[in-house]
Each structure stands twice: as structure tokens, then as C-alpha cells.
Amino acid sequence: MARNIQSVERAAAMLRLLAGGDRRLGLSDIASALGLAKATAHGILRTLQNEGFVEQDPESGRYQLGAELLRLGTSYLDIHELRARALVWTDDLARSGGEAVYVGVLHQQGVLVVHHVFRPDDSRQVLEVGAMQPLHSTALGKVLAACDPVAHSELVEAKREPFTARTVTDLDELEQVLGDIRDRGYATDLEENWEGVAAVAAPIFDRHRLAVGAVGITGAVERVCLDGAVRPELIAAVRDCARSVSRDLGSGRF
Amino acid sequence: MTDAHTAGPFIAAIDQGTTSSRCIIFDRDGRIVAVDQKEHEQIFPKPGWVEHDAAEIWTNVQEVVAGAMVKAKVAKEDILSIGITNQRETTMLWDRHTGQPVHNAIVWQDTRTDTLCRELGGEVGQDRFRRETGLPLAAYFAGPKIAWLLDNVPGLRERAETGDLLFGTMDSWVIWNLTGGPRGGVHVTDVTNASRTLLMNLDDLKWNEDIAAEMGVPMRILPEIRSSSEVYGEVRGGALGGLLGGVPVASALGDQQAALFGQTCFGAGEAKSTYGTGTFQLMNTGEKLIHSESGLLTTVGYRIGDADPVYALEGSIAVTGALVQWMRDQMGLISTAAEIETLASSVEDNGGAYFVPAFSGLFAPYWRSDARGVIAGLTRYVTKAHIARAVLEATAWQTREITDAMIKDSGVELAALKVDGGMTSNNLLMQFLSDVLDAPVVRPMVAETTCLGAAYAAGLAVGFWDSTEDLRANWRRAAEWTPAMEPEAREREYRNWLKAVDRTMGWIEEDQQ
């Protein structure tokens, strides 16, 4: 069996010591309870404090469990919260881009559409909230697979159906595509899921820089593309929108 | 988000609201170019009393206008006109020589004039001035608030009689200050704001001298009543003089009427509902002045220049978003308002539970102050998720009741309901709303319909837009929900809702009221 890492064990012991009710302990108490030198204990405590797992009371100098720890396990972004935060920005994206906007999150082995803004013309359109899209052949799916490790592993395991002649199903080829997406910060889909339809999507990050969703526009390839590539102003608009929603979710500037 | 495609000229709209003042700059397509916003203090001197410092509000208005112009990187040459929308009914008096408010503004929610309204009603009761003004005698409206100030603040009545004081709702205060204040500011209000004073005749849109005399309000303090869309004057002097001097001030609309205008509900039978803590629904009834048989208010929708006025029926629901907040803050069943949808979506239906949030009685169409909230139909089967569902359904059923009353009064079927406000991000609610109304529910692409309405009216006045048809062309559908409920299910659920409503009544006994 591999040797355990001592400092992680010590950190775990500290958290256990502070757990349970409203417990606050000073540095010397913690050090002596765990049989550690004060300097060692202090180093670990400071690291835990930086991660938000431990907080220090400014008056007494004593340590207690941090808010971050309480959030672990219960913290996931509610999809309806995501929609509420995205509403203003996605309206504006639809308006400036002239195309339908979708916000998606990873759900099982695909993308669940949690928000949809109509294309801003007077045509009859049906709300697609609740619909599923594949991970490997849509811009939303690919950008999630590129930025979220869980989505990536789902993509690897999922059956990758060829929907059009342009769908990429080969895993090695897909990995390359995902690498490019990671580098560029956005994904495109040029008739890979539906004939005649193109899309571009960018990731939405939360305050931990985790990709919690994706936002993108989808429309007729004739409008969305120019000379076989997505129009640069649409890419810029989608990325602006993704950044704005991320900022609303507490993600720092990037 | 600003973007490079947006080019001037622009219209600026000021929204002087209950909790904050905002300025939004719009382009020709009705798109937002820049926003600035500042909150002001809510003053609670006694239980039931709510006041604002009007001087603070005017300072904030100047700041947000300047702020929005900086953010939009525009100069006054790019701004063709300025429009105003405002919290309705909030009442203030100021000295016409110094420009200083003589008392805090009394906010619409303030209930200090309850007793006065009962006294004014006399033997006839709260409908005493309804025929003339379209309103019941209730504490919201401005007229009795003026009377309270004149009768309770020492010296004010004398100063009013000698002509030193001016009365205004927030539109009047902002316009007077924008156009020069003590140095030649114009003292006007628009028909929509005047229609919330209990002092204006709905048919000829003039102050009613008899009612004013009855309330003890001297005619000389009242502003001139003008249309909602015309040039009242130009920006002059003050901090904004340099920034916007010479720009026409060209619209005023009460906030709910502005939303009706921003939603481009220009045809009779078109209706909008704004879903916030409470909900305000207005239906355009065209040039027809309809006296409600169902307890709705009759109000002026808008008037464009010299055109005939357009009337509206208004129904308000006291508790909609507030019920979701109650689930979050008082019950602790959810941690954010958006989570109500997650919880409600975890079950297929309400499990037989119905929630009537008659927290302070039932409003239109019942008007029962003896009612209190009820959760009906409880069994061992019901979970918190079913209650969450019942919470959302309550908003939809209350909308249905208001809508039914509007259809009954106007004789016009509802073709579609245009919605705005925070709760429109709740997909489950919007679908259920469409289901119970048996009509499409449509959300427009610009959520800021209140400011947009003021901008539209100000732009029409200076020819930036030619007609209301021009404005309709700007309207964009962002989402639409269509009914998907079986008629039998709808009828059964509505019957159950009505049974639950019935159980709220008579809870408060006479001597407790």
C-alpha cells in the first residue's frame, strides 16, 4: 500500500478537532491536541484558511470551521438560478446576434437545455427548455466536454452517433477538437448535429472557475457562417455573454 | 453589454422607482445602451408609515442620468429627448421659491390616511368618488395624502393658501427640477399620474374642484395636467444644465402604465402583467372608459399629445413573488427564490394542496379584508415540494381571477398575456400560467419595459419614432408558452382553487379588524 501523505492526515485531524457545534480553538490547543510543533500546526492552519476550510476569529485569534467547508457537498448551482442570472444577458445576445440563444448544463450523458431565447424575428418558434442535446456533436456539448472533466468522461463513455456527414465520432479526433476548444475558449458546430445548422458556444464558470454550463447561439449556417467559419462578431458576442453570466455567478475577471 | 453596432441618436429614460432611481439610454431599436441606478433610503417613522427624502431622490436622479451618459459615452447632441416614469401616488409638497421639499414624500404604501379615507367616504363608503375618478377611497392614492400633510404639518396650509407651495407626484418633482426648478421650472403632471390622485375626472381629464374642496386641497397647488407624450420643457440649469441643457423633457407615465406602453399594448384587449413582489395587470380598453363591476380600478392608460386618451382596467395582486420570499425567509424551505422551481419540479402536481396567500386580506375581485391565508387540501401525502408547487400555482390562479374580471368588465377576450418582471424566469410558472389562462403567455426580449415605455413616449413626442406602429415593430418575443392543459383538468383545478379561496374568508372577526 502506498504511504499516506502526512500533512493531509494532519489537516484532516484538525478539521475533525474543530468539527461539531460552535467550537473555536487557539493555535496552542490545536498543536498540543495533535502533538504537533506550533510552527507545523500554524502552516497547515494557514493553508486551510486560504482554501476557506478554516476561519480565524479576528478578535480572539482562535480558529473555527470555515464557510467553504459547510458549502462542500451541498453546493451545486441550481439550474433555475443559472437561468435567472442568464436572463438579461441572453436576451441581449439574441438581440445583437439575431439568432436563438440556448443555455445548457451537463445532464446524464448529454446537454440539458435550461434556457432558450427565441430568434428575434416574428417567426413561430417553440420553447425548447427541457430538451436534450448530444455532447459530441453540438457546440454546447463540446464546450462542456472541453471544460468540465465530468462532461468529458461522459463523452468518452457515451455512444457517439453520426448525425450528419460532418459529425466527428472518432475519440482521438474529438480529443484534438476539445484541445483546440480549451485553447480558444469557445466551440463551434458546423452542421455536425443538424444539416444546415451552425452554432457557437462558450463556457459559463462559477466562482471556483468550474464550468457549470454553456451558452451559445444556433442558427441557419448561411446566417451564422461566412466563408465556412462562424462570423467573428458572433463568436465575440457569445463570449461576452458567457463572461457576463460568469461574472454574475461570482467568477473573477478573466 | 454595449456593442459596437449601437449608434445614436438615443432617448434617455428616468425611472424614479420605489426603492431606486435609474436612468437607461435606449437606441432606435429599443435596445439598452447603458444603465445607471442608485437606491434611496426608505424611511419608516411609525408602523405603516413609509417616507422618502425627495431632495435625496433628486440628487440621485441627477447622478444616474450623468452616470448613464458617461457609461454610454454620449453627449447631449446624441440625446433627442428625456422621458420619465415613476412610482405612482407617492406625494410631496415643496416650496416654489426655494425648491426645497417641506416634508418627506409620503410613499404609496403608506397607510396613515386610512382613517381620513373612511371619513371622506362617509355614508356612501369607499366608492364615493369612484364614478368620477375610477378609484376607491384607499390610502394609496395621492389626494388624501396631500390633505394629511396640509392638516398635520404646522404652517403648510397657510403656505399652500398663499401660493408658496406646489404639489406633485414624483414625475412633477423631477420635471420641475429638470426644467429649471425655482427659476422657471414647469409645474406639470401627466394624465396617468393625475388619474391616481382621486382628484381628476376620468372623462374630461381635468381636476375635479368639488372633490378637491371636499378633501381641502387648494386648486392652486395642483400641477397642470398634460398628455403623457409631449414636450413639457427643456433641461435648464442645475447640475444637469451643462450636461443636457436644451434637451426636451418629453414624457411622463406612471410605472405600470409605462410598462403597458413599453410592452406595446396599444390595442383594446391587449394586457400586460408585471410579476414582482406583487403583480400589476393592466388591460388596454381603448377610448372606452369602463366602470368595473368586479372591483378593478379604472385608470388612464396613456395619452399621446392631442390624441384621445386611452383607458385601462387595472387589477393588482398583493402577494405573488412575496410568497416565494416567504417560503425562503420565513419557512426556510429554499435558499434562493429560483430554487422554488427546482423544488416544485420534483413532483408532478400539487398533491391536492392549494395555497391562498391572503396575508392581508383578499384584493380584486373579492375585496375582503377579513380574509387570511390558507393552505387547503392537506393530507399525509403532501410534501414540501407539493407546497412549492401550490405556491407557484397561487400566482397563476390569482392572475386568472383578475383576467376573468377584466374579460367580464370589458367584454373583450384575452388574446395573449404579455409578461415581465423577475418571476418570468420561472419556466414552470409561466407554463402553468398559460395553462390556466388557456391563452399564450409571451415574454418580450427587453425586460426593462417600464423604462422602455417612458423612452417610447419621449421619442414619439420629438418624432424619433413616427407612430405606435413603429414601436410595435421593435417588439421582440423572447419566449412564448402555449396552453397544454386538458380543459377538464383546468376546470377541476380552478374549482378547487375557488374552494380554497372560500375558506380564507371571515377569519378575522369584526372586533379584530
HADDOCK unambig.tbl for C-alpha pairs under 7 A between the chains (distance, minus, plus):
assign (segid A and resid 78 and name CA) (segid B and resid 339 and name CA) 6.66 0.50 0.50
assign (segid A and resid 80 and name CA) (segid B and resid 338 and name CA) 5.30 0.50 0.50
assign (segid A and resid 80 and name CA) (segid B and resid 339 and name CA) 6.35 0.50 0.50
assign (segid A and resid 80 and name CA) (segid B and resid 341 and name CA) 6.70 0.50 0.50
assign (segid A and resid 80 and name CA) (segid B and resid 342 and name CA) 6.77 0.50 0.50
assign (segid A and resid 81 and name CA) (segid B and resid 338 and name CA) 5.02 0.50 0.50
assign (segid A and resid 81 and name CA) (segid B and resid 339 and name CA) 6.73 0.50 0.50
assign (segid A and resid 83 and name CA) (segid B and resid 425 and name CA) 6.72 0.50 0.50
assign (segid A and resid 84 and name CA) (segid B and resid 338 and name CA) 6.90 0.50 0.50
assign (segid A and resid 84 and name CA) (segid B and resid 425 and name CA) 5.47 0.50 0.50
assign (segid A and resid 87 and name CA) (segid B and resid 425 and name CA) 6.97 0.50 0.50
assign (segid A and resid 91 and name CA) (segid B and resid 445 and name CA) 5.52 0.50 0.50
assign (segid A and resid 91 and name CA) (segid B and resid 446 and name CA) 6.97 0.50 0.50
assign (segid A and resid 91 and name CA) (segid B and resid 478 and name CA) 6.90 0.50 0.50
assign (segid A and resid 117 and name CA) (segid B and resid 478 and name CA) 5.01 0.50 0.50
assign (segid A and resid 117 and name CA) (segid B and resid 479 and name CA) 5.88 0.50 0.50
assign (segid A and resid 118 and name CA) (segid B and resid 477 and name CA) 6.68 0.50 0.50
assign (segid A and resid 118 and name CA) (segid B and resid 478 and name CA) 4.88 0.50 0.50
assign (segid A and resid 118 and name CA) (segid B and resid 479 and name CA) 5.80 0.50 0.50
assign (segid A and resid 120 and name CA) (segid B and resid 476 and name CA) 5.60 0.50 0.50
assign (segid A and resid 120 and name CA) (segid B and resid 477 and name CA) 6.50 0.50 0.50
assign (segid A and resid 121 and name CA) (segid B and resid 476 and name CA) 6.84 0.50 0.50
assign (segid A and resid 127 and name CA) (segid B and resid 479 and name CA) 6.54 0.50 0.50
assign (segid A and resid 127 and name CA) (segid B and resid 480 and name CA) 6.70 0.50 0.50
